[in-house]
Amino acid sequence: MKPNPNSNHSSAAMADASGSTARSQHSSHEPLPSLAQLKEWFAKSDDVSLVEIKSEGTMDNQSPSAAGDEIADAAPSHTSVEENQPQPATDSGDGAKILLFCGSMTDFTLLHEVILPQSRSSLSAQLTFETPGQSTSTAGAWQELRLPKPLVNHPQMTWRQYIVRLIFEGNAVLIHVDQNIACSISSGAVPGRNPSEAATEVSVRGPKDGFVEQMQVNAALIRYRLRSPGLCCEEYSIGSHSATKVALMYDADIAEPQLVNRIRDRLLNIDAEDIISTRHLEDLLANKPWSLLPRSTYTGRPDFAVQCLNSGRVVILLDGNPTAIIAPVNLFLLMKSAEDAQQSYIFVNFSRILRYISLIISCFLPGLYIALSVFHVDQIPFSLLATILNSRQGLPLSMEQEMFLVLLLIEIFREAGARLPGSIGQTLTVVGGLVIGDAAVRAGLISPTMIVISAMTFVAGSTLVNQSLIGAVTLVRFYTFFVCSQLGIFGFMLAVISVLVYVTRIESFGVPYLAPIAPLQIKDILSGLFIETFRKTPKKPKALHPQEPLK
């Protein structure tokens, strides 16, 4: 396996991005695991190697060929514990040392040239240790292991949990049996990729370096853009089985302390075995599994994450996921795009007006059309009514059935286009829609007016940026359609009012979902709905209760 080019600086990047990281503390005097316990822990892990390192006194009595054989035996690509039987411990020098590492996450060049030679050295003479609060990018920096301080309402971590987590994070662990001391070093071959453009947020003029699967790299991308001493990065481990690393990032000079504490408490109180994705983490944080609208949003671009940090929001990074979670949010943040900061403010404001109009059209146009054309025909202009009636001659389906069929086909095309590769999915959506729509009109199943209404609804929904919001808009559209098909224009008013009441009552981590409109904050309306000229300092949302940063 080739070493990752970013792995040599991963620890330094994470330490540089950390403003206030939870540090390891002395715990109770729990003894280190014995050799038999280590073999039992990793008996089922075929890619974990457990090697006993002889001390210098013992090595002097060995022939050079024997020493070379030990090095060769210590670094197989896949060596189980049973295949690598350790030798009895000796009493010379520092005594026996046990080295553990994961073969699939180890750079064997680093293992042969640095880790093994230093492992044979005397503990006090050759090994260079790294203190818990110090960061370094050198490959030969060891850190003495101490059990981390337990979190609030969480039990004390055991040596088994701690050592297992370190090894599968890409570290090598060295245990000094006689001295009851353990230390670790990065093995330097954690799989990863270089930052590239985010697939979900295309950048036309903005930066092309998007988030990747490595949390340390993502934190460094944010730190690179926000050179503020107030930027804090708190790292935690969540999931009793997966032990997934999570980073909570915020600007302590701007973010409200109560908001940060509220999100931190929810993060630490998560009780789950595995954290599958950022969407899974969003649901656990919101604690609202049946919520229609998202309580947080996501981004794959570090520049947009920095914009949110500067406004007083919190960014959560999940190791193994190329997107970051942003909280709290409101409806108007979900309507914003990361590319807005790269365009002229006049064009951006015009685009946002189009998005707001498109949101209304996508939610309520099909229901309004059914309510007017079925229950309130007298409210339609005569010329338009004549066109609609003329296009419906000889159709076997009612207007309600026709609209439901078209909306269902649109969602099927959208799902098919999203699951197929990019170019094929777009071609299938466009060509399939044209062919099936034209064939349905020629066959006398659907009227041309219904095709126009459904096409306007689909295109208007495509202007939305957030995919979670698109799903909510789809459900609101079907809800409005079903109510209007039964109650007409009265059902339309009922649907609109019920949706507004529902959205008004929603809060995202204590922040109203329709702020600054409900509750009304006149001074924040323009800055909340639109973007101000770049000559002015952007106003921070009053709903977030931001602090004034130090000049």
C-alpha positions in Angstrom: 0.0 0.0 0.0 1.4 3.5 -0.9 1.6 6.0 1.9 -0.8 8.9 1.9 1.0 12.1 1.0 -1.2 14.0 3.5 -0.6 11.6 6.4 2.7 13.0 7.5 1.1 16.3 8.4 -2.3 15.1 9.6 -1.6 15.4 13.3 0.0 18.8 12.8 -3.0 20.0 10.8 -5.4 18.8 13.4 -3.5 20.4 16.2 -3.2 23.7 14.3 -6.9 23.7 13.7 -7.7 23.0 17.3 -8.3 26.1 19.4 -9.6 24.2 22.5 -9.3 20.5 22.1 -10.1 18.1 24.9 -6.8 16.9 26.3 -5.8 13.6 27.9 -5.5 13.5 31.6 -4.2 11.1 34.2 -6.8 8.6 35.1 -7.0 5.9 37.7 -4.0 3.6 38.1 -5.4 0.9 35.8 -2.7 -1.5 34.7 -1.7 -1.9 31.1 -3.0 -5.0 29.3 -0.8 -8.1 29.4 0.4 -10.0 26.4 -2.4 -12.6 26.8 -5.1 -9.9 26.9 -3.7 -8.2 23.8 -3.8 -11.5 21.9 -7.4 -12.1 23.1 -8.5 -8.6 22.0 -7.2 -8.8 18.5 -7.7 -12.6 17.9 -10.3 -11.8 15.2 -8.4 -9.0 13.5 -6.4 -10.6 10.7 -4.6 -7.3 9.7 -3.4 -6.4 13.2 0.2 -7.4 14.0 1.4 -8.0 17.5 5.2 -8.2 17.7 7.5 -8.5 20.7 10.5 -6.2 20.4 13.7 -7.3 22.1 15.7 -4.8 24.2 19.2 -3.6 23.2 20.9 -5.9 25.6 19.3 -8.9 24.1 19.8 -7.6 20.5 23.6 -7.4 21.2 23.7 -11.2 21.7 21.9 -11.9 18.4 23.5 -12.3 15.1 22.8 -9.7 12.4 20.9 -12.2 10.4 18.6 -12.9 13.4 18.0 -9.2 13.8 17.1 -8.8 10.2 14.7 -11.8 10.4 12.9 -10.1 13.3 12.4 -6.9 11.3 11.1 -8.9 8.3 8.7 -10.8 10.5 7.5 -7.7 12.2 6.0 -6.1 9.1 3.8 -8.5 7.1 1.1 -6.9 5.1 -1.5 -9.1 6.8 -0.3 -10.9 9.9 -2.7 -12.3 12.5 -1.9 -12.5 16.2 -1.7 -16.3 16.1 0.8 -16.3 13.2 3.1 -13.8 15.0 3.9 -15.6 18.2 5.9 -13.3 20.7 9.1 -14.5 22.4 9.4 -14.7 26.2 10.2 -11.4 27.9 13.8 -10.7 28.9 15.1 -8.8 32.0 17.9 -7.0 30.3 17.8 -3.3 29.3 14.2 -2.0 29.5 12.6 -5.4 29.3 10.2 -6.7 26.7 8.2 -4.3 24.5 5.1 -5.2 22.6 4.5 -3.3 19.3 1.0 -3.3 17.8 -0.1 -1.9 14.4 -2.7 -2.4 11.7 -1.0 -3.6 8.5 -3.6 -2.1 6.1 -3.0 1.4 7.6 0.8 1.3 8.1 3.5 2.7 5.9 6.1 0.0 6.0 8.9 2.3 4.9 8.2 4.3 8.0 7.9 1.1 10.1 11.4 -0.2 9.0 13.2 3.2 9.1 11.7 4.9 12.1 9.3 2.9 14.3 11.2 -0.4 14.6 14.7 1.2 15.3 13.3 3.5 17.9 11.2 0.7 19.4 14.5 -1.2 20.1 16.1 1.8 21.7 16.2 2.6 25.4 13.1 4.3 26.7 15.1 7.2 28.2 17.9 7.5 25.6 16.5 7.2 22.0 12.7 7.7 22.0 11.6 11.3 21.5 8.3 11.9 23.2 5.5 14.4 22.4 3.7 16.1 25.2 -0.1 16.0 25.1 -0.3 19.8 24.3 2.5 19.9 21.8 2.2 19.3 18.0 4.9 18.2 15.6 5.1 17.0 12.1 8.1 14.8 12.5 7.6 11.1 12.0 9.7 10.1 15.1 7.5 11.9 17.7 6.0 9.5 20.3 3.3 10.3 22.8 2.9 8.7 26.1 -0.6 7.2 26.5 -2.9 8.2 29.3 -6.6 7.3 29.4 -8.6 10.4 28.4 -10.7 12.2 30.9 -14.3 10.9 30.8 -16.9 13.1 29.3 -20.0 14.3 31.2 -22.4 11.4 31.9 -20.0 8.9 30.2 -18.0 6.1 31.9 -14.3 6.1 32.0 -12.7 4.7 28.8 -10.8 1.4 29.3 -7.4 0.5 28.0 -9.0 -1.9 25.6 -11.2 0.8 24.0 -8.4 3.3 23.9 -5.8 1.0 22.3 -8.2 -0.4 19.8 -9.2 3.1 18.7 -5.6 4.2 18.3 -4.6 1.2 16.2 -7.5 1.5 13.8 -7.0 5.2 13.5 -3.6 4.5 11.9 -1.2 4.6 14.9 1.4 2.1 16.2 1.3 1.4 19.9 4.4 0.4 21.9 3.9 -1.1 25.4 6.8 -1.4 27.8 5.8 -4.4 29.9 8.2 -4.0 32.8 7.7 -0.3 33.2 4.0 -0.2 32.7 4.2 2.5 30.1 2.6 2.8 26.7 3.2 5.2 23.9 2.0 5.7 20.3 3.2 7.1 17.0 1.4 7.7 13.7 2.1 4.9 11.2 1.4 7.2 8.3 -0.7 5.3 5.8 -4.3 6.3 6.5 -6.2 6.1 3.1 -7.3 9.4 1.8 -7.5 11.7 -1.3 -6.5 15.2 -2.1 -9.0 18.1 -1.9 -11.0 18.5 -5.0 -14.1 20.3 -6.1 -17.3 19.3 -4.3 -19.7 17.3 -6.5 -22.8 18.7 -4.9 -21.8 22.4 -5.0 -20.2 23.3 -8.4 -17.8 26.2 -8.2 -17.8 28.5 -11.2 -15.6 31.3 -9.9 -14.9 30.2 -6.3 -12.2 27.9 -4.9 -12.0 24.3 -6.1 -10.7 22.7 -2.9 -13.6 20.9 -1.3 -13.9 18.7 1.8 -12.5 15.2 1.7 -13.0 12.1 3.9 -10.2 13.0 6.3 -11.4 15.1 9.2 -7.9 16.5 9.9 -7.6 17.8 6.3 -11.1 19.4 6.5 -10.2 21.2 9.7 -7.0 22.4 8.1 -8.9 23.8 5.1 -11.1 25.8 7.4 -8.1 27.0 9.5 -6.3 28.1 6.3 -9.1 30.5 5.5 -9.9 31.7 9.1 -6.6 32.7 10.7 -8.2 33.7 14.0 -7.1 32.6 17.5 -10.7 32.4 18.5 -11.4 29.4 16.2 -11.9 26.4 18.4 -12.0 22.7 17.3 -13.1 20.2 19.9 -12.6 16.6 18.9 -14.8 13.8 20.3 -15.4 10.1 19.7 -19.1 9.1 19.2 -20.5 5.6 18.7 -20.0 2.8 21.2 -19.1 0.4 18.3 -17.7 2.5 15.5 -15.9 5.2 17.7 -16.3 7.7 15.0 -14.3 10.9 15.4 -16.3 14.2 15.4 -15.0 17.7 15.4 -17.0 20.7 16.8 -15.7 23.9 15.3 -16.8 27.5 16.2 -15.4 31.0 16.6 -15.3 31.7 20.3 -15.1 35.4 19.6 -18.4 35.4 17.7 -20.6 32.4 18.5 -22.9 32.6 21.5 -21.6 30.4 24.4 -25.1 29.2 25.2 -25.6 28.0 21.6 -22.2 26.2 21.6 -23.0 24.5 24.9 -26.4 23.5 23.6 -25.0 21.8 20.5 -22.1 20.3 22.5 -24.5 18.8 25.0 -26.6 17.2 22.3 -23.4 15.9 20.6 -22.1 14.3 23.8 -25.5 12.8 24.8 -25.8 10.8 21.5 -26.4 7.2 22.4 -25.8 5.1 19.2 -23.6 2.2 18.3 -22.6 3.5 14.8 -22.6 6.9 13.1 -23.2 6.0 9.4 -23.2 9.5 7.7 -23.6 13.2 8.3 -27.4 12.8 7.7 -27.5 10.2 10.5 -25.7 12.6 12.8 -28.1 15.4 11.8 -31.1 13.3 12.9 -29.4 12.4 16.2 -28.6 16.0 16.9 -32.0 17.3 16.0 -33.8 14.5 18.0 -36.8 15.0 15.6 -37.0 11.9 13.4 -40.4 12.9 11.9 -39.4 16.5 11.2 -40.3 17.7 7.7 -37.7 20.5 7.4 -34.0 20.0 8.2 -32.7 21.5 11.5 -29.2 21.8 10.0 -27.7 22.0 6.6 -24.5 20.7 5.0 -21.8 21.9 2.7 -18.8 20.5 0.8 -17.0 23.8 0.5 -14.7 25.2 3.2 -15.3 28.8 2.1 -19.0 28.5 2.8 -18.2 26.9 6.1 -16.0 29.9 7.0 -18.9 32.2 6.1 -21.1 30.4 8.5 -18.5 30.5 11.3 -18.1 34.2 10.8 -21.9 34.7 11.3 -21.8 32.9 14.6 -22.8 29.4 13.6 -21.2 26.0 14.4 -19.6 23.6 12.0 -19.4 19.9 12.7 -17.0 17.6 10.9 -17.4 13.9 10.8 -14.4 11.7 10.0 -14.9 9.7 6.8 -17.5 12.1 5.3 -16.7 14.8 2.7 -19.4 17.2 4.0 -19.7 19.4 7.0 -22.8 20.0 9.1 -23.8 23.6 9.8 -26.1 24.6 12.7 -28.3 26.3 13.5 -30.1 27.2 10.3 -33.2 28.9 9.1 -35.2 28.8 5.9 -33.3 31.7 4.3 -29.9 30.1 4.9 -31.1 27.0 3.0 -31.9 29.3 0.1 -28.4 30.6 -0.1 -25.7 29.2 -2.3 -21.9 29.0 -1.6 -21.4 30.7 -5.0 -23.3 33.9 -4.0 -20.1 35.4 -2.4 -18.3 35.1 -5.8 -20.9 37.0 -7.9 -22.1 40.6 -8.1 -24.4 41.5 -5.3 -27.0 42.9 -7.7 -27.1 39.6 -9.7 -27.1 37.6 -6.4 -30.1 39.5 -5.0 -31.9 39.0 -8.3 -31.1 35.3 -8.1 -32.4 35.0 -4.6 -35.7 36.7 -5.5 -36.0 34.1 -8.3 -35.3 31.3 -5.7 -38.0 32.6 -3.4 -40.5 32.8 -6.2 -39.5 29.3 -7.4 -40.0 27.9 -3.9 -43.6 29.2 -3.9 -44.3 27.9 -7.4 -42.8 24.4 -6.7 -44.9 24.0 -3.5 -48.3 25.4 -4.5 -48.7 25.7 -8.3 -50.1 22.2 -8.9 -52.6 22.5 -6.0 -53.7 26.0 -7.1 -54.2 24.8 -10.7 -56.4 21.9 -9.6 -58.4 24.1 -7.2 -59.2 26.6 -9.9 -59.8 24.3 -12.9 -62.0 21.8 -10.9 -63.9 23.8 -8.3 -63.7 27.4 -9.3 -63.8 27.5 -13.1 -65.5 31.0 -13.0 -62.3 32.5 -11.6 -60.3 31.6 -14.7 -60.2 34.0 -17.7 -62.5 32.9 -20.5 -59.7 32.6 -23.2 -57.6 30.5 -20.9 -60.6 28.4 -19.8 -61.4 27.7 -23.5 -57.8 26.5 -24.1 -57.9 24.2 -21.1 -61.3 22.7 -22.0 -60.3 22.3 -25.7 -57.1 20.4 -24.7 -59.0 18.0 -22.4 -61.5 16.7 -25.0 -61.5 12.9 -25.1 -59.1 12.4 -22.2 -60.1 9.3 -20.1 -58.6 10.6 -16.7 -59.9 13.3 -14.5 -57.8 16.3 -13.8 -56.9 15.1 -10.3 -55.8 11.7 -11.6 -53.9 13.4 -14.5 -52.0 15.7 -12.2 -51.1 12.9 -9.7 -49.8 10.8 -12.6 -47.6 13.6 -13.9 -46.2 14.5 -10.5 -45.4 10.9 -9.8 -43.6 10.5 -13.2 -41.6 13.6 -12.4 -40.4 12.2 -9.1 -39.5 8.9 -10.8 -37.4 10.7 -13.4 -35.7 12.7 -10.6 -34.8 9.6 -8.7 -33.6 7.8 -11.8 -31.4 10.7 -12.7 -29.9 11.0 -9.3 -28.9 7.3 -9.1 -27.3 7.0 -12.5 -23.9 8.5 -13.4 -23.9 12.3 -14.1 -24.1 12.4 -17.9 -26.3 9.4 -18.2 -28.7 10.6 -15.5 -29.1 14.0 -17.1 -29.7 12.5 -20.5 -32.3 10.1 -19.2 -34.2 12.8 -17.3 -34.4 15.2 -20.3 -34.9 12.6 -23.1 -37.2 10.4 -21.1 -39.3 13.4 -20.1 -39.6 14.7 -23.6 -40.3 11.3 -25.2 -42.9 10.1 -22.6 -44.6 13.5 -22.3 -45.0 13.8 -26.1 -46.1 10.2 -26.4 -48.7 10.7 -23.6 -50.1 13.8 -25.3 -50.3 12.1 -28.7 -52.0 9.0 -27.1 -54.6 11.2 -25.5 -53.7 10.3 -21.9 -52.5 13.7 -20.7 -53.4 17.3 -21.8 -50.6 19.7 -23.0 -51.7 22.2 -20.3 -50.9 19.6 -17.6 -47.4 19.0 -19.1 -46.7 22.8 -18.9 -47.8 23.0 -15.3 -45.7 20.0 -14.2 -42.7 21.2 -16.2 -42.9 24.6 -14.5 -43.1 22.9 -11.1 -40.1 20.7 -11.9 -37.9 23.5 -13.2 -38.8 25.8 -10.2 -37.9 23.0 -7.8 -34.5 22.6 -9.5 -33.4 26.1 -8.6 -33.2 25.1 -4.9 -29.7 24.5 -3.6 -30.2 22.2 -0.6 -31.2 18.6 -1.3 -32.9 18.2 2.1 -35.1 21.2 1.3 -36.0 19.7 -2.1 -37.4 16.6 -0.3 -39.4 18.8 2.0 -40.8 20.8 -0.9 -41.9 17.6 -2.7 -43.9 16.5 0.4 -45.5 19.9 0.7 -46.4 19.8 -3.0 -48.2 16.5 -2.7 -49.9 17.6 0.6 -51.2 20.8 -1.1 -52.3 18.9 -4.1 -54.4 16.3 -2.1 -56.0 19.0 0.1 -56.9 21.1 -3.0 -58.3 18.2 -4.9 -60.8 17.7 -2.1 -61.6 21.2 -0.9 -60.8 23.5 -3.8 -59.6 27.0 -3.1 -60.5 26.6 0.6 -58.2 23.7 0.8 -55.5 25.7 -0.9 -55.8 28.4 1.8 -55.9 25.7 4.5 -52.7 24.1 3.1 -50.9 27.5 2.9 -51.8 28.6 6.4 -51.0 25.2 7.9 -47.6 25.1 6.3 -46.8 28.7 7.5 -47.9 27.8 11.0 -45.8 24.7 11.0 -42.7 26.5 9.8 -43.2 29.4 12.2 -43.2 27.0 15.2 -40.0 25.3 14.2 -36.7 26.1 15.9 -33.2 25.0 15.0 -31.2 24.7 18.3 -33.2 27.6 19.8 -33.2 29.8 16.7 -36.6 30.5 15.0 -36.8 29.0 11.5 -38.3 32.1 9.9 -36.0 34.6 11.5 -35.8 37.5 10.9 -39.4 37.6 9.7 -41.0 35.7 12.6 -40.2 37.1 15.1 -40.0 40.3 13.1 -36.6 42.0 13.2 -36.9 44.9 10.7 -33.2 45.8 10.8 -32.2 42.2 9.8 -34.7 41.6 7.0 -32.6 43.0 4.2 -29.3 41.3 5.4 -31.2 38.1 6.2 -33.0 37.7 2.9 -30.5 39.3 0.6 -26.8 40.2 0.4 -25.5 43.6 1.0 -22.9 45.4 -1.0 -19.4 44.1 -0.4 -18.2 47.6 0.7 -20.0 47.1 4.0 -19.2 44.7 6.8 -21.8 41.9 6.6 -24.3 42.0 9.4 -24.5 39.0 11.7 -28.0 37.5 12.3 -29.4 38.9 15.6 -31.3 35.6 16.1 -27.9 33.9 16.7 -27.0 36.5 19.4 -23.4 36.9 18.1 -20.6 38.5 20.0 -18.4 41.3 18.7 -15.0 39.9 17.7 -11.8 41.5 19.0 -10.3 43.9 16.6 
